[in-house]
């Protein structure tokens, strides 16, 4: 009986080891409204936080700016004569540094393109669990 239970336990254990971890849900993208304003206010609060500023300058910027630059080049590209509206995106991060929400003040083709890519942004672990960064885009 013990051998049969042990074999069954090994079979269950092997089946669990083969399972892939559950995919992380895609972070929300919010355009305007109260959701954007709350995220913007949080980002502004961290602009005045010395610990967040040190993290932003020494850790966040060097790790994330190349990602944001690549996204900008893909979505906004070089200056053109066509009129394009400026916009502000706020990226909210979880305690591990994964984007957990993107909040944009206006919806334009460029802001939508950037938001759809900013949700995949990865940053080093922030010093606070609900870190948010404001990104001003002037096409």
N, C-alpha and C positions, 0 to 999 in steps of 0.2 A: 504494500500500500504506500509506504513512504517513497519508494522508487517511482511509483506512478505520479504521486503528487510533486515530487522533485522535478520529474521530466515535464510535467505540465507547467510548473513555475518557470523553468528554463525557456519553454516555448513562449510563454507570455512575455517574459523579459526580453527575449530576442525580438518579438513583434514590436514591443515598445521602443527598442533601440533603433529599429528601422524606420519608425515614423519620423517625418520631418516636423520641426517645430511649427506651430501655427504662424501663419503670415501676419505680420503687424498690419493693422488696418491703416489705410491711407489717411493721412492727416487732413482735416477739413480746410477748405479754402473759402474765405468769407470776404465778400466785397461790400465795403461801406457799413453803415448802420452802427448799432450799439456794440456789436462784436468787434468791429474794427476799432471803435473808439476805446473800448476797454483794453485791447491789446496795445494800442498806441500809448495810452496813459501808463501802462505797465512798462513799456520800453522807455518812456520819458523818466519814470521813476528810477530805472537802472542807469540812466544817463547821469544821475546825481549821486550814485552809489560808488564810493571809492573802490570797494572790492570788485564790483562789476567792471569799473573802468580799467582797473589793472588787468583783469582777465581779458577784456576786450582788446587792449593794446598788446599784451604780451603773448596771449594764447589764441584767442578767438580770431583776431584779424589775420595773423599769419596762416592759420589753418583754413579759414573760410573764405577769405578774399579771393583766392584763385578760383574757387568754385563759383562764387558770385560773378566774377569777371567773365568766366566761360558762359554762364547763363545769360548775362547781359549781351555778350557778343552774338549769341544764338538768337535771342529774342528781339533785341533792339538794334543791334548792328551799328555800323558807322553812321554819322550824321548825314541826313539827306535834306533836300529842299522841301519834302513833304512835311506838313505840320504833324507833330506828335506831341501828345500831352504828357506833362510830367506826372508822376505818381509816387506814392509812398507805400512800401510794403513793410509789414512787421512780421517777422518770423519768431514764433514762440518755440522754445526748446524744452524738452523734458529733462529730468535729472541726469540722464545718460548722455545728453547732447544731440539727440535725434529731434528733428523738427516735429512738433506735434500740432502745428497749425500755422496757416499763412493768412494774413489779414491785409487786404489792399483797399486803399481809399476809393479808387475808381476802377471800373472795368473797361479796359481798352484791349485791342489785340496784343499789344506789347505787355501790358500788366498781366493779362491772362496767361500768356506764354511763360512769363517769368514765374508766376505763382505756381503753375503746374510743375515747374522744375524745382522751385525752392522747397517744396514739400519733401524732397529727397535730400535736403541739406543735412550734413553731419558736422557737428562741432565737437571739440574736446569737452569733456564733462564740465559744465558751468559751476560757478561757486554757489549758485542758488538754484533751487529746483524748478523755478518757473521763469527762467531768464528769457527775455524778449529783446530782439534787436530791430531797430528801425533802419530801413534802407530807402534812401531818397533817390529816385531815378529821374534824371533830366536827359531825355533823349536828344 
